[in-house]
Amino acid sequence: MDVRRAGERYRGGDPGAGIDTRHAFSFGPHYDPDNLRFGAVIACNEERLAPGAGFAEHPHSHTEIVTWVVEGELTHRDSTGHETRVRPGDVQHLSAAAGVRHVERNDGDAPLTFVQMWLTPHEPGGDPSYHLVPGIADSTPYAVPAAGAMLHVRRLEPGGRTAVPDAAYVYLHVVRGEVRLAGEELHPGDAARITGAQAPESLEAVAVTPAELLLWEMTA
């Protein structure tokens, strides 16, 4: 298990334009050859957008983009004709496939915080697609089969437990609260990268305070 702390994230974005980004992986001008990916995950960005701020239309390809809103409301528009508002508890999944363009903005009057995760598909190309799951229930998995991945959302009360999936790769991101995992205390923005979770005794995350976790279960 490799724990990465929130304070170790690379700071990006454009603060002058109301965009504050914290990158968990090598990204853009910050190149780290030892931190390019974990399993299928190639980005886990914490984004904070001030009211009126956002990302102008830009392209993506050969990437599975999954977004989780922490607070506020995200406006999404893409070149396939989708225009949606993404709220806390919704799972947004944009499969860029051979190519898609989109806009992401905070059109509200309150700050927006979201976590955006990029995964590499097994095969490039294909047609782009878009899915929005509103208000996903606790423990309901969301599959991203193109990347051989499954997202588990867990909301725990103090003392609540969740087993780490038995998988070749598991990426655990703490959205809010404090959890204890294998003797480590994890706080908001912290992440654990776990390999070879198939073990005789299950590895569990235990909530110290009310907590929200995103766990990626990946085959490779």
C-alpha positions in Angstrom: 0.0 0.0 0.0 1.4 3.4 -1.1 -0.2 6.4 0.7 -0.1 9.7 -1.1 -1.0 12.8 1.0 -3.1 15.7 -0.1 -0.2 18.1 0.5 2.0 16.1 -2.0 -0.3 16.9 -4.9 1.0 19.2 -7.7 -0.8 22.5 -7.8 -2.0 23.6 -11.2 -5.0 25.4 -12.7 -5.2 29.2 -13.1 -5.8 30.9 -9.7 -6.2 34.3 -11.3 -9.1 32.9 -13.3 -10.7 31.3 -10.3 -9.4 27.8 -11.0 -7.5 25.9 -8.3 -6.4 22.4 -9.3 -4.5 19.7 -7.3 -3.1 16.8 -9.4 -2.3 13.4 -7.9 -0.4 12.2 -11.1 2.0 13.6 -13.6 0.0 16.2 -15.5 0.6 18.9 -18.1 3.7 20.9 -17.3 4.4 18.8 -14.2 6.1 15.7 -15.6 7.0 12.9 -13.2 8.1 9.7 -14.9 7.6 7.7 -11.7 4.0 8.8 -11.3 2.3 8.4 -14.7 -0.5 6.0 -13.7 -1.7 3.5 -11.3 -3.6 0.6 -12.9 -5.9 2.3 -15.4 -6.0 5.6 -13.5 -3.9 8.3 -15.1 -5.4 11.4 -13.4 -7.2 12.2 -10.1 -7.6 16.0 -10.1 -9.2 18.0 -7.3 -10.8 21.0 -9.0 -12.1 24.2 -7.2 -13.9 26.7 -9.4 -15.0 30.1 -8.2 -18.5 31.3 -9.3 -18.4 32.1 -13.0 -15.1 30.2 -13.6 -14.5 27.2 -15.8 -12.7 25.4 -18.6 -13.5 26.6 -22.1 -14.2 24.1 -24.8 -11.3 21.6 -25.1 -10.7 18.2 -26.6 -10.2 14.7 -25.2 -9.6 11.4 -26.8 -9.0 7.8 -25.7 -9.9 8.6 -22.1 -12.7 7.5 -19.7 -13.5 10.6 -17.6 -15.4 10.2 -14.4 -16.5 13.2 -12.3 -17.7 13.4 -8.7 -19.0 16.7 -7.4 -18.2 17.4 -3.7 -20.0 20.7 -3.4 -21.7 23.2 -5.7 -23.0 22.4 -9.2 -21.0 21.6 -12.4 -22.3 22.7 -15.8 -21.3 20.2 -18.6 -21.7 20.7 -22.3 -20.1 18.5 -25.0 -19.9 18.2 -28.7 -22.3 15.2 -28.8 -25.1 17.5 -27.7 -25.3 16.8 -23.9 -25.8 19.6 -21.6 -26.3 18.7 -17.9 -25.9 20.0 -14.4 -23.9 17.6 -12.1 -24.6 17.8 -8.4 -23.2 16.2 -5.3 -23.9 12.5 -5.3 -24.1 12.2 -9.1 -21.6 10.1 -11.1 -20.8 11.7 -14.5 -19.0 9.5 -17.1 -17.7 10.9 -20.4 -16.1 8.3 -22.7 -14.0 10.4 -25.1 -13.3 7.5 -27.4 -12.0 8.7 -30.8 -12.6 12.3 -29.8 -15.0 14.7 -28.1 -15.0 18.3 -27.0 -16.5 19.7 -23.8 -17.0 22.7 -21.5 -17.0 22.6 -17.7 -18.1 25.6 -15.8 -19.4 26.9 -12.4 -22.5 28.8 -13.5 -23.7 29.0 -9.9 -23.2 31.7 -7.3 -21.4 29.4 -4.8 -17.9 27.7 -5.0 -17.7 24.4 -6.9 -15.5 21.5 -5.8 -15.2 18.3 -7.8 -12.9 15.3 -8.2 -12.2 14.2 -11.8 -10.6 10.9 -12.6 -9.2 9.8 -15.9 -8.8 6.2 -16.9 -7.1 4.6 -20.0 -9.3 2.3 -22.0 -8.1 -1.1 -23.1 -8.7 -0.2 -26.8 -8.5 3.2 -28.5 -11.1 4.6 -30.8 -14.9 4.1 -31.0 -17.7 6.6 -30.6 -17.9 8.9 -27.6 -20.7 8.4 -25.1 -22.1 10.1 -22.0 -23.8 8.8 -18.8 -25.1 10.6 -15.8 -26.2 8.6 -12.7 -28.1 11.0 -10.4 -27.8 10.4 -6.7 -26.0 7.1 -6.8 -26.8 5.1 -3.6 -24.1 4.1 -1.1 -22.3 0.8 -2.1 -23.8 0.9 -5.6 -20.9 0.1 -8.0 -20.5 1.9 -11.3 -18.7 -0.1 -14.0 -16.3 1.4 -16.6 -15.8 -1.8 -18.6 -13.7 -0.1 -21.3 -11.0 0.4 -18.7 -11.6 -2.8 -16.8 -12.6 -0.8 -13.7 -15.4 -0.5 -11.2 -16.1 2.6 -9.0 -17.4 2.0 -5.5 -18.8 5.0 -3.6 -18.9 4.6 0.2 -20.5 6.9 2.8 -19.6 5.8 6.3 -20.7 6.9 9.8 -18.1 6.9 12.6 -17.1 3.2 13.2 -18.5 2.2 9.8 -16.3 -0.2 7.8 -15.9 -1.0 4.1 -13.8 -3.8 2.7 -11.2 -3.1 0.1 -12.1 -4.9 -3.1 -10.1 -8.0 -4.0 -8.4 -6.8 -7.1 -5.1 -6.4 -8.8 -5.2 -2.7 -8.3 -7.3 -0.5 -5.9 -7.2 3.2 -5.8 -8.9 4.7 -2.7 -9.5 8.5 -2.5 -10.9 10.2 0.6 -13.4 12.8 -0.4 -14.3 13.9 3.1 -13.8 12.8 6.7 -11.1 10.7 8.3 -10.6 6.9 7.9 -8.1 4.4 9.2 -6.6 1.9 6.8 -3.9 -0.7 7.7 -2.6 1.5 10.5 -2.6 4.7 8.4 -5.0 7.6 9.1 -6.3 9.2 5.8 -7.8 12.6 5.5 -9.5 14.6 2.7 -7.5 14.5 -0.4 -5.3 11.6 0.7 -5.2 8.5 -1.4 -4.0 4.9 -1.0 -2.7 2.9 -4.0 -3.1 -0.8 -3.2 -1.8 -3.8 -5.2 -2.5 -7.5 -4.8 -5.4 -7.0 -2.4 -6.2 -10.7 -2.6 -5.3 -11.7 0.9 -6.4 -14.3 3.5 -7.8 -11.5 5.7 -9.8 -8.6 4.1 -8.3 -5.2 4.2 -10.9 -2.7 5.6 -11.2 1.1 5.8 -12.8 2.2 9.1 -14.4 5.7 9.4 -13.1 7.8 12.4 -15.5 10.6 11.5 -18.4 10.7 8.9 -16.5 9.9 5.7 -17.0 9.6 1.9 -14.7 7.5 -0.1 -14.2 6.7 -3.8 -12.6 3.3 -4.5 -11.6 2.1 -7.9 -11.4 -1.6 -8.4 -9.2 -2.5 -11.4 -8.1 -5.6 -13.2 -5.0 -4.0 -14.6 
